[in-house]
Amino acid sequence: MASNMKAVVKASAVPGADITSVEVPAVKSGHVLVRVRAAAICGTDLHIYDWNEWAQHRISPPMVIGHEFCGEVVEIGEGVTQVRRGDLIAGETHVPCGECYQCKTGLQHVCRNMKILGVDVPGVFSEYALIPEVCAWKIRPDTDPIVGAVLEPFGVAVHAVLSEDVAGKVVGVFGCGPIGLFAVSVARACGASKVIACEVIPERLQMAHAMGATHLVNPQEDDVVEHILDITHGNGLDVGVELSGASSALNQTLAAMTRGGRVSIAGLQPKPPEIDIVNNVVYKELRIYGITGRVMFGTWYKASALIESGAVELYHAIAGEYSLSEFQKAMTIAHSGVAGKLILVP
């Protein structure tokens, strides 16, 4: 194995990131060294690349960025017992401390001392990556690395949609970026009677249709709430999944809900939104779930089962593959907002 590797590095506190040569990480206790087979670009990577306010308060350059990936284990550190050389893994990107109240009560995914790959510790836009064993989710050796690379964001959709049962229910998905597209596929695979996809970008609406959406709503062309009430014969949504992070979409989600319905919110609002708590939450007795990451590891079992059973097919959400050296090109396309998931192949 070479001593150096190519990696995408946020070198300094300015917009952008560069492909450069860095040392291959040395394996250490409790960790595994992975040869990265495929990695996926996430919205978080765009924030870091743009060096927005969130990134400025969270990232300490230099940092190898990227967190969604699939790879082959090439070395294991002392104390590693569940993973072997040659295993193909997908990566849980939340690194729990294992010691706090949440970690000890089955809530590792909301650990109080959480670190995130490519944000707090070196990431995976590289030829090799050092991963804590707890974050290595073994997958079938014949799994397409592209599918393995998107298991992490797919898991967010699984957690959001299946925080309660959806069989026989009308589900609305607000925001059809990659996770929204995955949410559409999960809802349909798990028995939703109707899946209404709401998205302002026409290309993403068509991708949602390919992923199984039964109805498409463009908020720039339709009155979203009125349209949903028409589709549901005045009843509204049984389940609302908000993934856009837009305050307007959050308000549309709440307004379109039936009384006694359930909402899962995974979209990150840039600032506190104004919502009608009394009429759209209290009087409706909505159940609202905040969704972050994936339950470790209940969500991973569900996500893997859905894929291995053939119940979902993720390729319609994949917009293209690029070599690591084409990182800048891939980021330009990702910034356009039109594409689905973009894959980097070291």
C-alpha positions in Angstrom: 0.0 0.0 0.0 1.3 3.5 -0.9 2.1 5.9 2.0 0.2 8.8 0.3 -3.2 9.1 -1.2 -5.4 11.6 -3.0 -8.0 13.3 -1.0 -10.4 16.3 -1.1 -9.2 18.7 1.6 -10.8 21.8 3.0 -7.4 23.4 3.5 -8.3 26.8 4.8 -11.2 29.0 6.0 -12.3 30.2 2.6 -14.7 28.9 0.0 -13.7 25.9 -2.0 -11.7 22.6 -1.5 -8.8 21.0 -3.3 -7.6 17.6 -4.3 -4.3 17.0 -2.8 -1.9 14.3 -1.6 -2.0 13.4 2.1 -0.7 10.5 4.2 -2.7 7.3 4.3 -4.1 7.2 7.9 -2.4 4.7 10.2 -4.7 2.2 11.6 -5.3 2.5 15.4 -7.2 0.7 18.2 -10.9 0.3 17.6 -10.7 1.5 14.0 -10.6 -0.1 10.5 -8.8 1.2 7.5 -11.0 1.2 4.4 -10.3 1.4 0.7 -13.0 3.7 -0.4 -14.9 2.2 -3.4 -17.5 5.0 -3.8 -18.6 8.1 -2.0 -21.6 10.4 -2.3 -21.9 14.2 -2.2 -24.2 15.5 0.5 -25.7 18.9 1.2 -23.4 19.2 4.2 -20.4 18.9 1.8 -21.9 21.9 -0.2 -22.1 23.9 3.0 -18.4 23.2 3.8 -17.4 23.9 0.2 -19.2 27.2 0.2 -17.9 28.0 3.7 -21.3 29.3 4.9 -22.1 30.4 8.5 -22.7 26.9 9.7 -19.4 25.6 8.4 -17.5 28.5 9.8 -18.7 27.6 13.3 -18.2 23.9 12.9 -15.1 23.0 10.7 -11.5 23.4 11.7 -9.4 23.3 8.5 -7.5 21.4 7.2 -10.0 18.6 7.0 -10.6 15.8 4.6 -14.3 16.2 3.8 -17.1 13.8 2.8 -19.0 11.3 4.9 -21.3 9.1 2.7 -19.3 6.1 1.4 -18.8 2.4 0.8 -15.5 0.6 1.1 -13.5 -2.5 1.6 -11.7 -3.1 4.9 -8.0 -3.5 4.3 -6.6 -3.3 7.9 -8.1 -3.7 11.3 -6.9 -2.2 14.6 -6.4 -3.7 18.0 -9.7 -4.6 19.7 -11.7 -4.8 16.5 -13.9 -7.9 16.7 -16.9 -7.6 14.4 -15.2 -6.6 11.1 -12.6 -8.5 9.1 -10.2 -7.7 6.3 -12.0 -8.0 3.0 -15.4 -7.0 4.4 -17.5 -4.6 2.3 -19.0 -1.9 4.5 -21.2 1.1 4.3 -20.5 3.9 6.8 -22.6 5.2 9.7 -21.3 8.7 9.7 -22.3 9.6 13.3 -19.4 8.7 15.7 -20.9 8.2 19.2 -18.9 8.6 22.4 -20.4 5.4 23.9 -20.4 7.0 27.4 -23.2 9.6 27.6 -26.7 9.1 28.8 -28.1 8.8 25.2 -25.5 6.2 24.2 -26.2 4.1 27.2 -30.0 4.2 26.7 -30.2 3.2 23.0 -29.9 6.6 21.5 -26.4 6.6 20.1 -27.6 8.5 17.0 -28.2 11.6 19.2 -25.1 11.2 21.3 -24.4 14.3 23.4 -20.7 14.3 22.3 -21.4 13.3 18.7 -18.6 13.6 16.1 -19.3 13.4 12.3 -17.0 12.0 9.6 -15.7 14.7 7.3 -16.9 17.4 9.8 -15.2 16.8 13.1 -12.9 14.0 12.1 -11.2 13.2 8.7 -13.7 12.1 6.1 -14.0 9.8 3.1 -13.5 11.8 -0.1 -10.2 10.0 -0.4 -8.6 6.7 -1.5 -8.5 5.4 2.0 -10.3 6.3 5.2 -9.9 5.5 8.9 -13.3 4.5 10.4 -14.3 3.6 14.0 -15.5 0.0 14.1 -18.8 1.1 15.5 -19.5 3.0 12.2 -18.7 0.1 9.9 -22.0 -1.6 8.7 -21.2 -4.8 6.9 -23.1 -5.3 3.7 -23.3 -8.2 1.2 -20.0 -8.6 -0.8 -21.9 -8.4 -4.1 -23.5 -5.1 -3.2 -22.9 -2.4 -5.9 -20.6 0.1 -4.1 -22.8 2.9 -5.4 -25.7 1.5 -3.5 -23.5 1.1 -0.5 -22.4 4.7 -0.7 -26.0 6.0 -0.5 -27.2 3.6 2.3 -26.5 6.4 4.8 -28.8 9.0 3.3 -31.3 6.3 2.4 -31.3 5.5 6.1 -32.4 9.0 6.9 -35.4 8.5 4.6 -36.1 5.2 6.3 -36.0 6.7 9.7 -38.2 9.6 8.7 -40.9 7.6 6.8 -41.0 4.6 9.2 -41.0 6.4 12.5 -44.5 5.1 12.5 -46.3 2.7 10.1 -47.4 4.0 6.7 -49.3 1.0 5.3 -52.5 2.0 3.7 -51.9 5.7 4.5 -51.6 8.8 2.4 -48.0 10.2 2.6 -46.8 13.6 1.5 -43.1 14.1 0.9 -42.0 17.8 0.8 -38.7 18.3 -0.9 -37.5 15.8 -3.5 -33.7 16.1 -3.2 -32.0 12.7 -2.9 -33.4 11.9 0.6 -36.9 13.0 -0.5 -36.6 10.7 -3.5 -35.6 7.9 -1.2 -38.5 8.7 1.1 -40.9 8.3 -1.8 -39.5 4.9 -2.5 -39.7 3.8 1.1 -43.3 4.9 1.5 -44.4 3.1 -1.6 -42.5 -0.1 -0.7 -44.0 -0.1 2.8 -47.6 0.1 1.6 -48.6 3.7 1.4 -51.8 4.0 -0.6 -50.8 7.3 -2.1 -47.4 9.2 -2.1 -47.7 12.9 -3.0 -44.4 14.4 -4.0 -44.0 18.2 -3.6 -41.0 19.9 -5.3 -40.3 23.1 -7.2 -37.7 21.6 -9.6 -39.5 19.8 -12.5 -36.6 17.4 -13.1 -36.8 16.2 -9.5 -40.5 15.7 -9.7 -40.0 13.4 -12.6 -37.4 11.5 -10.6 -39.9 11.2 -7.8 -42.4 9.7 -10.2 -39.8 7.2 -11.3 -39.3 6.4 -7.6 -43.0 5.6 -7.1 -44.8 8.9 -6.4 -48.5 8.6 -7.3 -49.1 12.3 -7.4 -46.8 15.3 -8.2 -47.3 18.8 -6.9 -45.2 21.8 -7.9 -45.6 24.6 -5.3 -44.7 27.2 -8.0 -47.7 26.1 -10.1 -50.3 24.8 -7.7 -51.8 25.7 -4.3 -50.2 22.8 -2.4 -52.7 22.5 0.4 -55.7 22.9 -1.8 -54.3 20.3 -4.3 -53.6 17.8 -1.5 -57.0 18.3 0.0 -58.5 17.7 -3.5 -56.4 14.5 -3.9 -57.5 13.2 -0.4 -61.2 14.2 -0.8 -60.8 16.9 1.9 -59.2 14.7 4.5 -55.5 15.7 4.2 -52.4 13.7 4.7 -52.0 10.9 7.2 -48.3 11.3 7.1 -46.2 14.3 6.2 -42.4 14.1 5.7 -40.7 17.5 5.5 -37.2 17.3 3.9 -36.8 20.7 2.1 -35.8 22.9 5.0 -38.0 25.7 3.6 -40.3 27.4 6.1 -43.0 27.6 3.4 -42.9 23.9 2.9 -43.1 23.2 6.6 -46.2 25.4 6.9 -47.7 23.6 3.9 -47.0 20.3 5.4 -48.7 21.2 8.7 -51.7 22.8 6.9 -52.2 19.8 4.7 -52.3 17.3 7.5 -55.4 15.5 8.7 -56.4 15.7 12.3 -54.5 13.1 14.3 -51.8 12.8 11.7 -48.1 12.3 12.0 -45.3 14.6 10.7 -41.6 13.8 10.5 -39.3 16.8 10.1 -35.8 16.1 8.8 -35.3 19.3 6.7 -33.0 21.8 8.4 -34.4 25.3 8.6 -31.8 28.1 8.2 -33.6 30.1 10.8 -36.5 29.5 13.3 -39.7 29.3 11.2 -43.0 31.0 12.1 -45.8 28.3 12.2 -49.5 28.3 13.2 -49.1 26.1 16.3 -52.6 26.5 17.5 -54.6 25.6 14.3 -52.1 23.4 12.6 -50.6 21.5 15.5 -52.6 21.7 18.7 -56.1 21.6 17.4 -55.1 18.8 15.0 -53.3 16.8 17.7 -50.4 16.1 15.4 -47.6 13.9 16.4 -44.3 15.5 15.3 -41.0 13.7 15.1 -37.6 15.5 14.7 -35.4 13.3 12.6 -31.6 13.3 12.5 -29.5 10.6 11.0 -30.4 6.9 11.5 -31.2 4.9 14.7 -28.1 2.9 15.5 -28.7 0.3 14.4 -32.4 -0.4 14.0 -32.7 1.8 10.9 -29.7 0.1 9.3 -31.4 -3.3 9.6 -34.6 -1.9 8.0 -32.6 -0.2 5.2 -30.6 -3.2 4.3 -33.7 -5.5 4.3 -35.5 -3.1 2.0 -32.7 -3.2 -0.5 -31.8 -6.9 -0.3 -35.4 -7.8 -0.7 -35.7 -5.8 -3.9 -38.5 -3.7 -2.4 -36.8 -0.5 -3.3 -34.5 0.5 -6.2 -32.2 3.4 -5.7 -30.7 4.0 -9.1 -33.4 6.5 -10.2 -32.0 8.9 -7.6 -28.4 8.6 -8.9 -27.5 11.4 -11.2 -24.0 10.5 -12.2 -20.6 9.1 -11.3 -17.3 11.1 -11.3 -13.7 10.3 -10.5 -12.2 11.9 -7.5 -10.2 14.1 -9.9 -13.5 15.4 -11.2 -14.6 16.7 -7.8 -14.9 20.3 -8.9 -17.1 19.4 -11.8 -19.3 17.3 -9.6 -19.7 20.1 -7.1 -20.7 22.5 -9.8 -23.5 20.1 -10.9 -24.5 19.6 -7.2 -24.8 23.3 -6.8 -27.3 23.5 -9.7 -29.9 21.8 -7.5 -31.3 19.9 -10.4 -29.3 16.6 -10.0 -30.1 13.7 -7.8 -27.2 12.0 -5.9 -23.7 12.4 -7.3 -21.1 9.7 -6.8 -17.4 10.0 -6.5 -15.3 7.0 -7.4 -11.7 7.1 -6.1 
